[in-house]
Amino acid sequence: MILIQIILIAAFAVIFLVALRSRSAHSVNAWKKIAFAGLMVLVVIAVLAPDLVSIVAQAIGVGRGTDLVLYVVSVTFGFYVVNQYLRAQESRHQLHQLARRIAILEAQERYGMERLTVRSSVGTTVAPDAQVAQPTEILPPHA
């Protein structure tokens, strides 16, 4: 085994352990963890037996092993980008919902209103645990 193989395997082992032991790893789906572990196993095999990568590449119709590695890295990166985009969208949605909830609670507190009705594109919603009071003030929807 040559020095670069030892360095690469150690680096991938550290990346794998850090990724699985991080705080955010608890919220990652099991299938993503399994896919990541599988990818790490394939990477270690590719480092230990680079000729095997060339054999697999030729068997599936890719000319060289390096091309196959490039394709796998490209697909993996694409998956990562899409995953990060979807997580950011979900975070933005949760932040938007939280901001709306805080705005309703602050309006209730500031104006002493027991019930606020918010018009939205979905319909009319009433703050939870609200007691019906008259008159009801209607707030415009916020985008």
Residue, then its C-alpha position, 0 to 999 in steps of 0.5 A: m500500500i502506498l502513502i497516498q492510499i493510506i492518506l486517502i483512506a484516513a481522510f475518507a474515514v474521518i469525513f465519514l465519522v464526522a458526518l455521522r456524528s454531527r448534531s445535524a446527522h440525527s435529522v438525516n434519513a436512514w436511506k441517506k446515511i446508508a447511501f453515504a456509507g455505500l459511497m464511502v465503501l466504493v471510494v475506499i475500494a476505488v483507492l485500494a484497487p484502481d484497476l477494478v474501477s477501470i474494469v467496472a467502467q469498461a463493463i458498463g460502457v465507459g471508456r476509462g475508470t477516471d471517467l466513471v469516477l467523474y460521472v459518479v462524483s457529478v451525480t453525487f454533487g447534483f444530489y447534494v445540491v438538490n438536497q440542500y436546495l430542498r432543505a433551504q426551501e423548507s427552512r424558509h417556509q418554517l421561518h415564514q410560518l414562525a414570523r406570521r405566528i409571532a406577528i399574530l401574537e404580538a398584535q393580540e398582545r399590543y391591541g388587546m384583541e382576543r381573536l384575530t382573523v387572517r385572510s389568506s389565499v387558502g382561507t380564513t384562519v383564527a389564532p388557536d385558543a382564541q375566544v370569540a370577541q366582538p368586533t373581530e378585526i380583519l388583518p390583510p394577508h402578508a406576502 
